[in-house]
Amino acid sequence: MLFAVVVMNRVVVVHGADTRVGFYSSTCPEAESTVKTIVESHVKSDPSLAAGLLRMHFHDCFVTGCDGSILIAGSATERTAPPNLSLRGFEIVDDAKTKLEALCPAVVSCADILALAARDSVVLSGGASWKVPTGRRDGRVSKASDVDLLGPGSSVDAQKQKFKAKGLNTQDLVTLVGGHTIGTASCQAFSNRLYNFNGNGPDPSIDPSFLPQLQALCPKNSGASNRVALDNGSQNKFDTSYFDNLRTGRGILLSDQALWTDDSTKTYVQRYLGINGLAGLTFNEEFGKSMVKMSNIEVKTGTDGEIRKKCSAFN
């Protein structure tokens, strides 16, 4: 199926599932504005929640598709898997669902609320907007045992393989990982790079002038739960400085820094920075297009799944 998506006032036709822009225009016309208002109220109080919503959407889509399964509470659900224990923003989705159930009972899915909230979080962080195709239904399964996400030390080959399995190409990979322009990581996710990388001192790919700053933020043998901005100096602003940090050896996660050292991904980083004579790419525009592709991974539509009354519990 083809549908049109508008990114930065430009119509782009992409392949997708049975979702479409304006799905709720007649059944719940206030759906998108309601989600936006709720997200704004929370993110204005705590800007770091924007990154939390974006990350949650990623984690949802890469496990059994974009079906809101990450939102289910309880023992042995996706939320309880180690990679998901630090996710934030569940209360925002819950708040939006409560408001929408009062306006349009049993109409708007939790999966769609999360997809819309992820877009709104980017916009509130200074990124460009895009039209989100809606019409997803909520999944009826959420198992911690299904969670198999990339880790902070994943190689580029592992990242490319995971993205390819979900119908996403190398450009999508670099673009979507660029979402790390907002947010933080715990020291335990990368501290192995700071002191004893592969048994031979600090990771040589780290900018030597940046290393002392990271070591101060993440002391050896302590501070594992301390958090560090993934985009040094610009953690709440959606921009291209994340890519510039990769260029200068200031990527925080090993999996991020590897995007600069691998030729197949470095090309896209350079294009977002407009360097080395390569044809430039506009990060904001490409991010919107890649998000549309990602948000249609294995979606449930039609009579598949359900429309939850409460996002944290199956009907």
DRENVEX-325327 format. One line per 5 residues: number of its first residue (from 1); for each residue x, y, z of N, C-alpha, C. Coordinates in steps of 0.05 Angstrom, whole numbers, plus 32768, in hexadecimal, padded with zeros to 4 digits. Atoms other than C-alpha are relative to their C-alpha. Layout:
BEGIN
NUM	X Y Z X Y Z X Y Z | ...
END
This chain:
BEGIN
1	8011 7FE8 8000 8000 8000 8000 8012 8019 8000 | 7FF2 7FE7 8000 8017 8047 7FF2 7FF0 8015 8010 | 800D 7FE9 7FF4 8008 8084 801C 8013 8018 7FFF | 7FF0 7FE8 8001 8020 80CC 801B 8005 800A 801C | 7FFA 7FF4 7FE7 8044 80EB 8055 800D 801B 7FFB
6	7FF5 7FE5 8003 8054 8134 805D 8015 8005 8014 | 7FEA 7FF9 7FEF 8098 8146 8079 800A 801B 7FF8 | 7FF7 7FE5 8005 80AB 818F 807F 7FF2 800B 7FE7 | 8011 7FF5 8016 8072 81A2 804F 8005 7FF3 7FE5 | 7FFB 800D 801A 808A 8171 801A 7FF2 7FE4 8001
11	800E 801A 8001 805F 8135 8006 8013 7FEB 7FF6 | 7FEF 8016 8007 8086 80F4 8004 7FEF 7FE7 8000 | 800F 8018 8001 8066 80B3 7FEE 8012 7FE9 8008 | 7FF1 8017 7FF5 807E 8076 8014 7FEF 7FE8 8002 | 800E 8019 7FFC 806C 802E 801B 7FF9 7FFC 801D
16	8007 8004 7FE4 8048 801B 805A 7FEA 7FEC 8003 | 8015 8013 7FFA 8015 7FF0 807C 7FE5 800E 7FFE | 801B 7FF5 8002 7FCA 7FFD 8082 7FFB 8016 8015 | 8004 7FE9 7FEF 7FD3 803D 80A9 7FFE 8018 7FED | 8001 7FE9 8011 7FC4 8082 808E 7FFE 801A 8010
21	8001 7FE6 7FF2 7FCA 80CB 80A0 7FE2 8008 8002 | 801C 7FF7 7FFC 7F89 80E5 80BE 7FED 7FEA 8006 | 8011 8017 7FFB 7F6E 80A1 80D2 7FE9 8006 8013 | 8015 7FFA 7FEC 7F47 80C0 810C 7FF1 801A 7FF9 | 800C 7FE6 8007 7F2F 80FE 80E6 7FE2 8001 8004
26	801D 8000 7FFC 7EE6 80E8 80EB 7FF8 7FF3 801A | 8007 800F 7FE8 7EE6 80B8 8126 8009 800D 801A | 7FF6 7FF1 7FE9 7F0F 80E3 8156 8012 8017 7FF7 | 7FF1 7FEB 800C 7F23 8124 8136 8014 800F 8012 | 7FEE 7FF3 7FEE 7F45 813E 8175 8017 7FEE 800A
31	7FEC 8014 7FF6 7F72 8101 817D 801D 800C 8000 | 7FE4 7FF7 8002 7FB3 8120 8164 8005 8019 8011 | 7FFC 7FE7 7FF0 7FA9 8164 8186 8000 7FF9 801D | 8001 8008 7FE3 7F98 8141 81C8 801B 7FF5 8008 | 7FE6 800C 7FFA 7FD8 8118 81C6 8015 8016 8002
36	7FED 7FEA 8000 8000 8156 81B4 7FFF 8011 8019 | 8003 7FEF 7FE8 7FE4 817E 81EE 800B 7FF2 8019 | 7FF7 800F 7FE9 7FF3 8147 8220 801F 7FFE 8000 | 7FE3 8002 8002 803A 813D 8206 800D 801B 8007 | 7FF5 7FE5 7FFB 8047 8188 8208 8001 8006 801E
41	8001 7FFA 7FE4 8031 818E 8250 8015 7FF1 8010 | 7FEB 800F 7FF2 8060 8157 8267 801C 8008 7FF8 | 7FE5 7FFA 8009 809C 8168 823C 8009 801D 8008 | 7FF9 7FE5 7FF7 8099 81B2 824F 8009 7FFF 801D | 7FF8 8003 7FE4 809F 819C 8298 801A 7FF2 8002
46	7FE8 800F 7FFF 80D6 816B 8289 8008 7FF9 7FE3 | 7FF8 8004 801C 80F8 8171 8244 800C 7FE4 7FFA | 7FF3 801A 8004 811C 812E 824E 7FEC 7FEB 7FF9 | 8014 8014 8006 80DA 810A 8246 7FFC 7FFC 7FE2 | 8003 8002 801D 80DB 8118 81FB 8010 7FE9 7FF6
51	7FEF 8016 8008 8115 80E8 81F2 7FF4 7FE6 8009 | 800C 8018 7FF6 80F1 80B6 821D 7FE9 7FF5 7FEF | 8015 8008 8012 80B4 80B5 81F0 800A 7FF5 7FE5 | 7FF5 8009 8019 80DD 80AF 81B1 800D 7FE4 8003 | 7FF3 8019 7FFB 8106 8076 81CE 7FEB 7FE9 8004
56	8014 8014 7FFB 80C7 8052 81E6 7FF3 7FF7 7FE6 | 800C 8007 801A 80AA 8054 819F 8013 7FED 7FF1 | 7FED 8012 800D 80EA 8035 8184 7FFE 7FE4 800C | 8000 801A 7FF2 80E9 7FFE 81B8 7FE6 7FF1 7FFB | 8019 800D 8006 80A0 7FF0 81A9 8001 7FF4 7FE4
61	8000 8009 801C 80A9 7FEB 815E 8013 7FE9 7FFA | 7FEC 8015 8006 80E6 7FBE 815F 7FFA 7FE6 800E | 8008 801A 7FF3 80C3 7F89 818A 7FE2 7FFB 7FF9 | 801C 8007 8009 8084 7F6A 816A 7FF2 8017 7FF2 | 800C 7FEB 800F 8079 7FA9 8142 7FF5 8017 8011
66	800A 7FE8 7FF2 805A 7FED 8153 7FE3 7FFB 8009 | 801B 8008 7FF7 8020 7FD2 817B 7FFA 8007 801D | 8005 7FF8 7FE5 8026 7FF3 81BF 8006 7FEB 8015 | 7FFB 8016 7FED 803E 7FB2 81DF 8013 8009 8017 | 7FEE 7FF6 7FEC 8074 7FD9 8204 7FF2 800D 8018
71	800F 7FF1 7FEC 803E 7FFD 822C 7FF3 7FEE 8015 | 800E 8012 7FEE 8022 7FBF 824F 8010 7FFD 801A | 7FF3 8004 7FE5 8032 7FBC 829A 7FFB 7FE4 8009 | 8004 801B 7FF5 803A 7F7C 82C1 801A 7FF0 7FFF | 7FE9 8011 7FFE 806B 7F44 82CE 8006 7FF4 7FE4
76	7FF6 800E 8019 8094 7F29 8293 7FF6 800D 7FE6 | 8008 7FF2 8019 8079 7F5E 8262 8019 800E 7FF5 | 7FE9 7FF3 800D 80A6 7F84 8232 800D 8016 8011 | 7FF6 7FEB 7FEF 80AC 7FBD 8264 8014 7FF6 8014 | 7FEF 800B 7FEB 80D0 7F8E 8294 801B 7FF6 7FF5
81	7FE7 8009 800C 8107 7F7A 8263 8016 8014 8006 | 7FEA 7FED 7FF9 814C 7F98 8275 8003 8018 7FEE | 7FFC 7FE8 8011 8151 7FC6 8238 7FEA 8015 8004 | 8017 7FEE 7FFD 810D 7FE5 824B 7FFC 800B 801C | 8004 7FF8 7FE4 8116 7FF0 8295 8004 801E 8004
86	7FFB 7FE3 7FFD 812E 8038 828A 7FEE 8011 7FEE | 8012 7FF1 8010 80F6 804B 825B 7FEF 8014 8011 | 8010 7FEC 7FF2 80CF 808A 826E 7FEB 800B 7FEE | 8015 7FF3 800F 808F 80AC 825A 7FE6 7FF1 7FFE | 8018 8010 8001 805B 8076 8266 7FE8 8011 800A
91	8016 7FF0 7FF5 8031 80A8 828F 7FF5 8013 7FEB | 8009 7FEE 8015 802D 80D6 8252 7FEC 7FF2 7FEE | 8012 8010 8011 800E 80A0 8227 7FE6 7FFA 800F | 8018 8006 7FEF 7FDF 808D 8260 7FEE 8019 8002 | 8010 7FE7 7FFE 7FC9 80D6 8268 7FF1 8005 7FE6
96	800D 7FFB 801A 7FBB 80DD 821E 7FE9 7FEC 7FFC | 8015 8014 8003 7F94 809C 821E 7FE7 8006 8010 | 8017 7FF9 7FEF 7F69 80B2 8258 7FEF 8016 7FF4 | 800E 7FEA 800C 7F58 80F3 8235 7FF0 7FF7 7FE7 | 800C 800A 8019 7F49 80CF 81F3 7FE9 7FED 8005
101	8016 8012 7FF9 7F1D 809B 8214 7FE7 8010 8008 | 8016 7FEF 7FF9 7EF3 80D3 822F 7FF3 800D 7FE7 | 8009 7FF4 8019 7EEE 80F3 81EA 7FF4 7FEC 7FEC | 8007 8014 8015 7EEA 80B6 81BD 8005 7FE4 800B | 7FFC 801A 7FF4 7EE2 8075 81E4 8006 7FEA 7FEC
106	7FF8 8018 800F 7F05 8037 81C7 8005 8006 7FE2 | 7FFA 7FF8 801C 7F1B 805C 8187 801E 8001 7FFA | 7FE4 7FFB 8006 7F64 8071 818C 8012 7FEC 800E | 7FEF 8015 7FF4 7F98 803B 8197 8017 800C 800F | 7FE9 7FF8 7FF1 7FD1 8040 81C8 8019 8001 7FEE
111	7FEA 8000 8013 8001 802F 8190 8001 801A 7FF0 | 8000 7FE7 800E 7FEB 806C 816A 8007 8018 8012 | 7FFA 7FEB 7FED 7FEF 8098 81A8 801F 8002 8002 | 7FE3 8000 7FFD 8038 8083 81B0 800E 800A 7FE7 | 7FF4 7FF7 8019 8048 808F 8166 7FFD 801F 7FFE
116	8005 7FE3 8001 8029 80D5 816A 8011 800E 8015 | 7FF1 7FF4 7FEB 804B 80E4 81AC 801E 8001 7FF9 | 7FE4 8000 8008 808F 80D1 818F 8005 8018 7FED | 7FFE 7FEA 8013 8084 8103 8156 7FFF 801B 800F | 8003 7FE7 7FF1 806D 8139 8186 8018 8006 8011
121	7FE8 7FFC 7FF0 80AA 812E 81B2 8017 800B 7FF0 | 7FEB 7FF5 8012 80D8 813B 8177 7FFB 801D 7FFA | 8007 7FE4 8006 80B3 817B 8165 8006 8012 8018 | 7FFC 7FF0 7FE8 80B6 8194 81AC 801E 8003 8007 | 7FE3 7FFE 7FFC 8101 8188 81AB 800E 8010 7FEA
126	7FF5 7FEF 8015 810A 81B4 816E 8002 7FF3 7FE5 | 8000 800E 801A 8103 8180 8137 7FE8 8008 7FEF | 8016 7FFA 8012 80D5 8185 80FB 7FEA 7FEB 8004 | 8017 8012 7FFD 8090 8166 80FB 7FFD 7FEF 7FE7 | 8008 8011 8016 8076 812F 80CE 7FE4 7FF5 8005
131	801A 800C 7FFE 8032 8111 80C0 8002 7FE3 8008 | 7FFE 801B 7FF7 8029 80D1 80E7 7FE8 7FF0 7FF6 | 8016 8011 8008 8000 809B 80C5 7FF5 7FF1 8019 | 800C 800E 7FE9 7FCF 807D 80F8 7FED 7FEA 7FF7 | 8011 8017 8006 7FA1 8042 80FC 800A 7FE6 800B
136	7FF5 8018 7FF3 7FCC 8012 8124 7FEC 7FF7 8015 | 800F 800B 7FEA 7FAA 7FE4 8154 8014 7FF4 8015 | 7FEE 8009 7FEA 7FC6 7FCC 8197 8003 7FE2 8000 | 7FFB 801D 7FFE 7FE7 7F88 819F 7FF5 7FF4 8019 | 800B 800E 7FE9 7FCE 7F54 81CE 8015 7FEF 800E
141	7FEA 800F 7FF5 8013 7F38 81E0 8016 8012 8008 | 7FE9 7FF1 7FF7 804B 7F56 8209 8011 7FEE 8012 | 7FEF 8013 7FF1 8084 7F27 821F 801C 800B 8001 | 7FE4 7FF8 7FFD 80C7 7F39 823B 8013 7FEF 7FEF | 7FEF 8013 800F 80E3 7EFC 8218 8001 8007 7FE2
146	7FFF 7FF8 801C 80D3 7F1C 81D4 8013 8017 7FFB | 7FEF 7FE8 8002 8100 7F58 81E2 801D 7FF8 7FF8 | 7FE5 8005 800A 8140 7F52 81B8 8009 8019 7FF2 | 7FF8 7FE7 800B 8159 7F98 81AE 801E 8003 7FFE | 7FE4 7FFB 8003 819C 7FB2 8198 800B 800C 801A
151	7FF3 7FF5 7FE8 81CD 7FC2 81D0 8012 8017 7FFA | 7FEF 7FE8 8004 81FA 7FFF 81DA 801B 7FFA 7FF4 | 7FE6 8007 800C 8236 7FD8 81C1 7FFD 7FF1 7FE5 | 8006 800E 8019 8215 7FBC 8182 8011 800B 7FE8 | 7FF0 7FF9 8017 8240 7FBB 8143 7FED 800C 7FEA
156	8010 7FF6 8016 8229 7FDE 8104 7FF2 7FEA 7FF1 | 800C 8017 800E 821E 7F9B 80E3 7FE8 7FF5 800E | 8017 800A 7FF0 81F0 7F85 811C 7FE9 8014 7FFE | 8015 7FEB 8003 81CA 7FC7 8117 7FF3 7FFE 7FE5 | 800B 8001 801B 81C2 7FC1 80CC 7FEF 7FE7 7FFD
161	800F 8019 8002 81AA 7F79 80D2 7FE4 8003 800E | 8019 7FFC 7FF1 8176 7F8C 8107 7FED 8012 7FF1 | 8011 7FED 800E 815C 7FC7 80DF 7FF6 7FF4 7FE6 | 8009 800D 8019 815A 7F9F 809E 7FEA 7FED 8005 | 8015 8013 7FF9 8130 7F6A 80C0 7FE5 800E 8004
166	8019 7FF1 7FFC 80FD 7FA1 80CE 7FF9 8011 7FE8 | 8007 7FF1 8018 80FD 7FBC 8087 800D 801B 7FFE | 7FF3 7FE6 8000 812C 7FF6 8095 801C 7FFE 7FF5 | 7FE6 8001 800C 816B 8006 806E 8016 800F 8010 | 7FE9 7FF4 7FF1 81AF 8023 8081 7FFB 801E 8005
171	8006 7FE3 7FFB 8198 806B 8078 7FEC 8003 8016 | 8013 7FFF 7FEA 815D 805D 80A5 800E 7FFC 801B | 7FF1 8005 7FE8 818D 8041 80D8 800D 8018 800B | 7FF1 7FE8 7FF7 81B9 807E 80DB 7FED 8016 8008 | 8013 7FEB 7FFA 817E 80AC 80D9 7FF2 7FFC 801A
176	8010 8005 7FE8 8156 808B 8110 8012 8000 8019 | 7FEE 7FFF 7FEA 8192 8082 813D 8007 801D 8006 | 7FFC 7FE4 7FFC 819A 80CC 8133 7FED 800C 8014 | 8012 7FF8 7FEB 8160 80D1 8163 800E 8003 801B | 7FF0 7FFC 7FE8 8197 80CD 8198 8009 801C 8003
181	7FFA 7FE4 7FFC 819E 8117 818D 7FF2 800B 8019 | 800D 7FF9 7FE6 816F 811B 81C9 8002 7FE7 8012 | 7FFF 8016 7FED 8175 80F1 8208 801B 7FFA 800C | 7FE8 8007 7FF0 81A8 80D1 8236 8004 7FE2 8000 | 7FFA 801D 7FFC 81CA 808E 8244 800C 7FFD 801C
186	7FF3 8005 7FE6 81DF 8070 8286 801D 7FF9 7FFC | 7FE3 8005 8003 8229 806A 8293 8005 7FE2 7FFB | 7FFB 801D 8003 8223 801E 8297 7FFD 7FF7 7FE2 | 8004 8008 801C 820F 801E 824D 801A 8004 7FEF | 7FE8 7FFA 8010 8254 8038 8236 8019 8002 8011
191	7FE8 7FFC 7FEF 8284 803A 8272 8017 7FEE 7FF8 | 7FEB 8012 8009 82AA 7FFF 8254 8013 800E 7FED | 7FEF 7FF1 8013 82C4 8031 8220 8014 8013 800E | 7FF1 7FEB 7FF2 82E2 805F 8255 8019 7FF8 800E | 7FE9 8008 7FF0 8313 8035 827B 800F 7FE7 7FF6
196	7FF3 8019 8007 8320 7FEF 8262 7FF2 7FF4 7FE7 | 800C 8009 8019 8307 7FE8 821B 8010 7FEA 7FF3 | 7FF2 8018 800C 8318 7FA3 8200 801A 7FFA 800F | 7FE8 8006 7FF0 834B 7F9E 8239 8018 8011 7FFA | 7FE8 7FF1 8009 8376 7FD5 821D 7FFB 801E 8004
201	8004 7FE3 7FFB 8364 8018 823E 7FE7 800B 7FF3 | 8018 7FF3 800C 832F 804A 8225 7FFE 7FFB 7FE2 | 8006 8003 801D 830E 8043 81E1 800F 8016 7FF1 | 7FF1 7FEB 800E 833E 8066 81B1 7FEF 8011 7FED | 8011 7FF0 8012 8303 807F 8187 7FF4 8018 800F
206	800A 7FE9 7FF1 82F0 80AF 81BF 8013 8017 7FFE | 7FF0 7FE8 8001 8309 80F6 81B7 800F 8002 801A | 7FF0 7FFF 7FE7 8343 80FA 81EA 7FF9 8018 8012 | 8007 7FE9 7FF0 832C 813F 8200 7FE4 7FFD 800D | 801A 8005 7FF6 82E6 8124 820D 8000 7FEA 8016
211	7FFF 8016 7FED 82FB 80E7 8234 7FFF 8008 801D | 8001 7FF9 7FE3 8309 810A 8277 7FE4 8009 8009 | 801B 7FF7 7FF9 82C3 8129 8275 7FEE 7FE7 8005 | 8011 8019 7FFD 82A3 80E4 826C 8008 7FF1 8019 | 7FF6 800E 7FE8 82CF 80C6 82A3 7FF7 800E 8019
216	800A 7FF1 7FE9 82BA 80FD 82D2 7FE2 7FFB 8005 | 801D 8005 7FFE 8271 80F0 82C3 7FFB 7FE3 8008 | 8003 801D 7FFA 827B 80A4 82C9 801A 7FF6 800D | 7FE8 8009 7FF2 82B0 8096 82FE 8003 7FE2 7FFF | 7FFA 801D 8001 82D2 8052 82FB 7FF5 7FF3 8019
221	800B 8010 7FEA 82AF 801E 8326 7FE9 800D 8010 | 8017 7FF4 7FF3 8276 804D 8338 7FF0 8011 7FEB | 8010 7FEF 8011 823F 8078 831A 7FF4 7FF3 7FE8 | 800B 800E 8017 8223 8042 82ED 7FE5 800B 7FF7 | 801B 7FF6 8006 81DE 8061 82F1 8000 801E 7FF8
226	7FFE 7FE4 800A 81F7 80A8 82E1 7FF8 8001 7FE3 | 8009 7FFE 801C 81DB 80C2 829F 800F 8016 7FF2 | 7FF0 7FEE 8010 8200 80E5 8268 7FF1 8006 7FE6 | 800E 7FF9 8019 81E4 810B 822C 800C 7FF1 7FE8 | 7FF7 800E 8018 81E8 80E3 81EC 800A 8014 7FEB
231	7FF7 7FEB 8012 81F1 8124 81C6 800C 8016 8011 | 7FF2 7FEE 7FEE 8225 814B 81ED 7FFB 801D 7FFA | 8006 7FE3 8003 820F 8193 81F8 7FE6 8007 7FF3 | 8019 7FFA 800E 81CC 818B 81D5 7FEB 7FEA 8005 | 800F 8018 7FFA 81A6 8154 81F9 7FE2 8003 7FFD
236	801C 7FFB 8002 8161 8174 81F5 7FF8 800D 7FE6 | 8006 7FF2 8019 8166 8192 81AF 8004 7FED 7FE9 | 8000 8012 8016 8155 816A 8171 800F 800E 7FE9 | 7FEF 7FF3 8015 818E 817D 8141 8015 7FEC 7FF6 | 7FEC 8012 800C 81CA 8161 811C 801A 7FFF 800F
241	7FE7 8000 7FF1 81FE 816C 8152 8008 7FE4 8009 | 7FF9 801C 7FFA 81F9 8122 8163 8013 7FF5 7FEB | 7FEF 800A 8016 8217 8112 811F 801C 800D 8001 | 7FE6 7FF3 7FFE 824E 8146 8129 8010 7FF4 8016 | 7FF2 800D 7FEA 825F 8125 816B 800C 7FE6 7FF7
246	7FF5 8019 800B 8269 80E3 8146 801A 8006 7FF0 | 7FE9 7FF8 8011 8298 8106 8116 8019 8007 8011 | 7FE9 7FF8 7FEF 82C3 8121 8150 8006 7FED 8016 | 7FF9 8015 7FEC 82C5 80E1 8179 7FF2 8005 801A | 800F 7FFB 7FE7 8291 80F8 81AB 7FE5 7FF1 8001
251	8017 8011 7FFD 825D 80C3 81A0 8001 7FF1 801A | 8000 800C 7FE5 8248 80A6 81E3 7FFF 7FE2 7FFF | 8003 801D 8002 8232 805F 81D2 8013 7FF6 7FEB | 7FEF 800C 8014 8261 8031 81AD 7FF1 7FFC 7FE6 | 8010 8005 8017 8228 8020 817E 7FFC 8019 7FF0
256	8003 7FE6 800D 8220 806A 816E 801A 8008 7FF2 | 7FE6 7FF8 800B 826A 8079 8164 8008 7FEF 7FE7 | 7FFA 8012 8016 826F 803D 8135 7FF4 8009 7FE6 | 800C 7FF6 8018 8242 8061 8104 8014 8012 7FF0 | 7FEC 7FF0 800D 827E 808E 80F5 8017 7FF0 7FF6
261	7FE8 8010 8007 82B2 8057 80F0 7FFA 7FEB 7FEA | 8008 8013 8015 828A 802A 80C0 7FF9 8010 7FE7 | 8004 7FF0 8019 828C 8043 8078 7FE3 8000 7FF7 | 801B 8001 800B 8245 802D 8068 7FED 8013 800F | 8011 7FED 7FF1 8227 8059 809F 800D 801B 8001
266	7FF2 7FE6 7FFF 825C 8090 80A0 7FF7 8012 7FEA | 8008 7FF0 8017 8245 80A7 805C 7FE7 8010 8007 | 8019 7FF2 7FFA 8200 80B8 8077 8005 8015 8016 | 7FFA 7FEC 7FEC 821D 80DC 80B4 800C 8018 7FF2 | 7FF3 7FEA 800E 8248 8106 8085 7FEB 8010 7FF0
271	8014 7FF2 800F 820C 8116 805A 7FEE 8011 8011 | 8010 7FF0 7FEE 81E4 812E 8096 8010 8019 8009 | 7FEF 7FE9 7FF8 821F 815B 80A7 8008 8011 7FE8 | 7FF9 7FF1 8018 8228 8171 805E 801E 8003 7FFC | 7FE2 7FFE 8002 8273 8161 805E 800A 7FEC 7FEB
276	7FF2 8011 8013 82A5 8140 802F 7FF4 8000 7FE4 | 800A 7FFD 801B 8281 8158 7FF1 7FE9 7FEE 7FF9 | 8017 8012 8005 8248 8126 7FF9 7FE6 8010 7FFF | 801B 7FF3 8002 8201 8139 7FE6 7FF3 7FFF 801C | 800B 7FFE 7FE5 81E1 8152 8026 7FE4 7FF4 8002
281	801B 800A 7FF9 81A4 8134 8048 7FF6 8012 8016 | 800C 7FF0 7FEA 8174 815B 8074 7FF6 7FEE 8015 | 8005 8013 7FEA 8172 8136 80B6 7FE2 8001 8008 | 801C 7FFE 7FF8 812D 8151 80CB 7FED 7FF2 7FED | 8012 800B 8014 810D 813D 808A 8003 7FE1 7FFE
286	7FFB 801D 8002 812D 80F8 8086 7FF7 7FF2 801A | 8008 800D 7FE7 811E 80EA 80CF 7FE2 7FFB 7FFF | 801D 8004 8002 80D3 80F4 80C3 7FFA 7FE9 7FEE | 8006 8016 8013 80D4 80C5 8087 8008 7FE5 800C | 7FF8 801A 7FF4 80FB 808F 80AD 7FEE 7FF9 8017
291	8013 8006 7FEA 80CC 8096 80E9 7FE6 7FF5 7FF5 | 8018 800C 800B 8091 8089 80BC 8004 7FE3 7FF9 | 7FFA 801C 8007 80B2 804A 80A2 8001 7FEF 8019 | 7FFD 8010 7FE7 80C4 8033 80E8 7FE6 7FFC 800E | 8019 8002 7FF1 8080 8042 8105 7FEB 7FEE 7FF2
296	8011 8013 800D 8061 8012 80D3 800B 7FE3 8001 | 7FF6 801C 7FFD 808A 7FD5 80E8 7FEB 7FEE 800C | 8011 8015 7FF6 805C 7F9A 80EF 7FE7 800A 800F | 8017 7FF4 7FF2 8020 7FC5 8101 7FE8 7FED 7FFD | 8019 800F 8000 7FDD 7FA6 8112 7FEA 8014 7FF8
301	8015 7FEF 8009 7FA2 7FC4 80ED 7FE6 7FF0 7FFB | 8019 800E 8006 7F5A 7FB4 80DB 7FF4 7FF3 8018 | 800B 800F 7FE9 7F40 7F7E 810A 8015 7FF3 8011 | 7FEA 800C 7FF0 7F84 7F68 8123 8005 8010 8019 | 7FFB 7FF1 7FE7 7F94 7F7A 816B 7FE7 800B 800C
306	8017 7FF4 7FF1 7F67 7FA6 8195 8005 801E 8003 | 7FFC 7FE4 7FF7 7F5C 7FEE 81AB 7FFD 7FFF 801E | 8001 8002 7FE3 7F6F 7FEE 81F4 7FF1 8017 800D | 800E 7FEB 7FF0 7F45 8013 8227 8015 800E 8012 | 7FEA 7FF6 7FEF 7F84 801C 8251 801A 7FF6 7FF4
311	7FE8 8008 800F 7FC9 801C 8232 8012 7FED 800F | 7FEE 8012 7FF1 7FEB 7FF6 826A 7FF4 7FE4 8005 | 800D 801A 7FFB 7FBB 7FBB 8268 7FF0 7FF7 7FE7 | 8010 800A 8016 7F9B 7F8E 8234 7FE3 8002 8008 | 801D 7FFF 7FFB 7F4F 7F92 822E 7FF7 7FE6 800E
END
